[in-house]
């Protein structure tokens, strides 16, 4: 028996006019309760498979995937989908990178780390704190991963990505998972390495990244 769904991953939006792209979050994601994303979202495309239709408009439809929060997609993408013959090809739940999983567990037990003076130069691929965030609002600070530093429109800039993004998907991070930070005074002045933690715990690394194999 067929139901309506999508045969290929579809761009997801937060509004019926399809003008505001949105990340697709697992139903268990803390972001759906007003907190920071913790689900390792597969990105901004809704995975293929059967869907429940929640609302219809002329050019768009609000849908519910069995595993993900409701989003809006183009109505023309809806097709008959055989649930048994066409299983969902959604991205599998990712195992969190080892360094981020260790930091999350440490913070559950101890809260936001409190460091002494730390001026080590952050290295590409490692987790960092934005110093201004730690200084001005430590309880709301979130870690980032330093991807690289470059000169962007004449300004020294650090490219930071969501810390849960697997190494093999680093360059496919969506716009909501990337931030660019002015570091004209140097990386150490703007970014603080997460590791070692205050108790001396060293980083287990970012599995899959080239530096893990050197």
KOLROLO-460415 format. One record per residue (C-alpha): residue number from 1; z, y, x. Coordinates in Angstrom, 3 decimals, padded with zeros to 6 digits. Last residue first. Example, Ala and Ser with C-alpha at 12.3 -4.5 7.8 and 13.67 -1.06 7.14 Angstrom:
2
2 / 007.140 / -001.060 / 013.670
1 / 007.800 / -004.500 / 012.300
//
This chain:
214
214 / 011.208 / 011.313 / 049.822
213 / 011.058 / 009.417 / 046.542
212 / 013.486 / 011.451 / 044.467
211 / 011.791 / 014.662 / 045.643
210 / 008.617 / 013.599 / 043.798
209 / 010.339 / 013.833 / 040.429
208 / 010.611 / 010.638 / 038.382
207 / 014.359 / 010.734 / 038.091
206 / 015.798 / 014.268 / 038.375
205 / 018.645 / 013.928 / 040.831
204 / 022.000 / 012.141 / 040.876
203 / 023.608 / 015.522 / 041.585
202 / 026.839 / 015.575 / 043.578
201 / 030.344 / 015.562 / 042.114
200 / 032.616 / 017.794 / 044.236
199 / 035.214 / 018.539 / 041.543
198 / 033.660 / 021.973 / 040.904
197 / 030.234 / 020.365 / 040.303
196 / 027.873 / 019.984 / 043.243
195 / 025.620 / 020.817 / 041.590
194 / 024.826 / 023.451 / 038.954
193 / 022.952 / 025.688 / 041.413
192 / 023.430 / 029.406 / 040.642
191 / 020.427 / 031.597 / 039.824
190 / 019.837 / 035.362 / 039.975
189 / 021.114 / 036.442 / 043.393
188 / 020.430 / 033.022 / 044.941
187 / 016.747 / 033.199 / 043.834
186 / 015.979 / 036.474 / 045.593
185 / 016.403 / 040.157 / 044.789
184 / 013.081 / 040.219 / 042.900
183 / 014.218 / 037.256 / 040.802
182 / 012.851 / 038.238 / 037.364
181 / 013.282 / 035.242 / 035.066
180 / 010.658 / 033.316 / 033.095
179 / 011.707 / 030.990 / 030.273
178 / 010.241 / 027.688 / 029.135
177 / 011.248 / 025.186 / 026.455
176 / 010.180 / 027.264 / 023.447
175 / 006.700 / 027.715 / 024.936
174 / 006.201 / 023.965 / 025.114
173 / 006.782 / 021.910 / 028.268
172 / 003.671 / 019.987 / 029.296
171 / 004.064 / 020.721 / 033.020
170 / 007.441 / 019.006 / 033.136
169 / 006.332 / 015.897 / 031.253
168 / 006.580 / 013.411 / 034.155
167 / 009.875 / 014.979 / 035.199
166 / 011.482 / 014.413 / 031.798
165 / 012.411 / 017.609 / 029.855
164 / 016.153 / 017.525 / 029.238
163 / 016.872 / 020.579 / 031.403
162 / 014.623 / 022.907 / 029.360
161 / 012.359 / 024.745 / 031.797
160 / 012.727 / 027.645 / 034.235
159 / 009.907 / 029.512 / 035.982
158 / 011.353 / 031.948 / 038.524
157 / 009.598 / 035.286 / 039.052
156 / 008.906 / 037.612 / 041.976
155 / 007.061 / 040.522 / 040.388
154 / 003.484 / 041.592 / 041.230
153 / 002.016 / 040.332 / 037.972
152 / 003.794 / 037.007 / 038.495
151 / 004.700 / 036.144 / 042.090
150 / 006.034 / 032.605 / 042.136
149 / 009.164 / 030.482 / 041.854
148 / 009.123 / 026.863 / 040.701
147 / 010.519 / 024.423 / 038.157
146 / 014.148 / 025.507 / 038.200
145 / 015.868 / 023.514 / 035.482
144 / 018.035 / 025.400 / 033.023
143 / 021.706 / 025.203 / 032.109
142 / 023.148 / 026.948 / 029.038
141 / 025.616 / 029.817 / 028.900
140 / 027.411 / 030.419 / 025.589
139 / 030.959 / 029.869 / 026.835
138 / 030.172 / 031.729 / 030.073
137 / 029.178 / 034.991 / 028.373
136 / 028.744 / 037.846 / 030.852
135 / 029.149 / 036.137 / 034.229
134 / 027.677 / 032.740 / 033.386
133 / 024.768 / 034.381 / 031.557
132 / 024.102 / 036.883 / 034.370
131 / 024.181 / 034.065 / 036.932
130 / 021.499 / 032.036 / 035.179
129 / 022.786 / 028.509 / 035.727
128 / 020.743 / 025.975 / 037.651
127 / 019.603 / 022.362 / 037.485
126 / 017.387 / 021.160 / 040.325
125 / 013.615 / 020.617 / 040.307
124 / 012.810 / 023.435 / 042.777
123 / 015.752 / 024.213 / 045.104
122 / 018.433 / 026.826 / 044.496
121 / 019.533 / 028.734 / 047.649
120 / 023.280 / 028.285 / 048.094
119 / 025.315 / 031.396 / 047.287
118 / 028.389 / 029.948 / 045.589
117 / 031.719 / 031.758 / 045.521
116 / 034.086 / 029.635 / 043.448
115 / 032.821 / 027.753 / 040.445
114 / 034.090 / 027.275 / 036.901
113 / 032.173 / 024.546 / 035.083
112 / 031.735 / 025.004 / 031.306
111 / 034.090 / 022.592 / 029.533
110 / 036.042 / 019.795 / 031.221
109 / 035.505 / 016.492 / 029.409
108 / 032.469 / 017.355 / 027.290
107 / 031.250 / 019.527 / 030.169
106 / 031.287 / 016.569 / 032.568
105 / 029.398 / 014.435 / 030.052
104 / 026.698 / 017.093 / 029.674
103 / 026.461 / 017.527 / 033.449
102 / 026.015 / 013.780 / 034.009
101 / 023.317 / 013.584 / 031.310
100 / 021.548 / 016.566 / 032.886
99 / 021.510 / 014.976 / 036.332
98 / 020.363 / 011.597 / 035.051
97 / 017.453 / 012.919 / 033.010
96 / 018.070 / 012.069 / 029.341
95 / 016.523 / 008.763 / 028.196
94 / 013.728 / 009.824 / 025.881
93 / 013.536 / 008.780 / 022.259
92 / 010.049 / 007.431 / 021.764
91 / 007.249 / 009.866 / 021.048
90 / 005.788 / 009.246 / 017.606
89 / 003.145 / 006.625 / 017.113
88 / 004.307 / 005.827 / 013.615
87 / 002.999 / 002.517 / 012.389
86 / -000.536 / 002.339 / 011.018
85 / -001.169 / -001.094 / 009.512
84 / 002.295 / -001.445 / 008.028
83 / 002.631 / 002.059 / 006.609
82 / -000.995 / 002.338 / 005.574
81 / -001.818 / 006.033 / 005.754
80 / -003.937 / 007.902 / 003.216
79 / -004.730 / 011.298 / 004.754
78 / -002.970 / 014.643 / 005.100
77 / -004.531 / 016.829 / 007.811
76 / -006.149 / 019.126 / 005.259
75 / -002.684 / 020.316 / 004.167
74 / -002.100 / 021.993 / 007.525
73 / 001.506 / 021.432 / 008.614
72 / 004.956 / 022.786 / 007.667
71 / 008.134 / 021.205 / 009.007
70 / 011.012 / 019.052 / 007.760
69 / 013.398 / 017.533 / 010.363
68 / 012.354 / 014.312 / 012.083
67 / 012.786 / 010.547 / 011.930
66 / 011.382 / 009.627 / 008.505
65 / 008.861 / 012.478 / 008.648
64 / 009.395 / 015.158 / 006.008
63 / 006.564 / 017.450 / 004.963
62 / 005.966 / 021.037 / 003.923
61 / 002.310 / 021.507 / 003.041
60 / -000.270 / 024.096 / 003.942
59 / -003.576 / 025.574 / 002.823
58 / -003.113 / 026.080 / -000.927
57 / 000.617 / 025.404 / -000.940
56 / 002.537 / 022.177 / -001.347
55 / 006.241 / 021.416 / -000.993
54 / 008.327 / 018.358 / -000.046
53 / 005.712 / 015.678 / 000.673
52 / 007.240 / 012.618 / 002.358
51 / 005.254 / 011.531 / 005.380
50 / 003.646 / 008.344 / 006.727
49 / 002.694 / 008.259 / 010.422
48 / 001.622 / 010.510 / 013.271
47 / 004.101 / 012.490 / 015.326
46 / 004.705 / 016.167 / 014.433
45 / 003.544 / 018.327 / 017.341
44 / 005.700 / 021.081 / 018.883
43 / 007.490 / 018.946 / 021.442
42 / 008.996 / 015.460 / 021.618
41 / 012.519 / 016.904 / 021.223
40 / 015.036 / 015.697 / 023.782
39 / 017.707 / 015.635 / 021.090
38 / 020.243 / 018.137 / 022.376
37 / 018.972 / 021.401 / 020.982
36 / 021.610 / 024.139 / 021.057
35 / 023.742 / 024.558 / 017.936
34 / 023.089 / 025.889 / 014.432
33 / 023.472 / 022.584 / 012.617
32 / 019.793 / 021.657 / 012.851
31 / 020.049 / 022.447 / 016.568
30 / 022.568 / 019.582 / 016.937
29 / 019.666 / 017.076 / 016.631
28 / 020.372 / 014.037 / 014.427
27 / 017.242 / 014.508 / 012.306
26 / 015.168 / 014.559 / 015.491
25 / 013.613 / 017.952 / 016.190
24 / 009.989 / 019.134 / 016.070
23 / 009.702 / 022.481 / 017.837
22 / 008.172 / 025.286 / 015.787
21 / 004.956 / 027.281 / 015.761
20 / 005.062 / 030.458 / 013.612
19 / 001.767 / 031.400 / 011.896
18 / 001.287 / 028.416 / 009.604
17 / 001.449 / 030.576 / 006.450
16 / 003.960 / 028.070 / 005.019
15 / 006.481 / 028.825 / 007.718
14 / 008.275 / 026.859 / 010.460
13 / 005.133 / 025.319 / 011.914
12 / 004.148 / 021.943 / 013.337
11 / 000.916 / 021.087 / 015.158
10 / -000.212 / 017.570 / 014.130
9 / 000.011 / 014.225 / 015.930
8 / -002.846 / 011.969 / 014.722
7 / -003.324 / 009.859 / 011.585
6 / -001.188 / 012.029 / 009.346
5 / 000.579 / 010.978 / 006.164
4 / 000.062 / 010.105 / 002.543
3 / 000.954 / 006.626 / 001.346
2 / -001.012 / 003.394 / 001.396
1 / 000.000 / 000.000 / 000.000
//
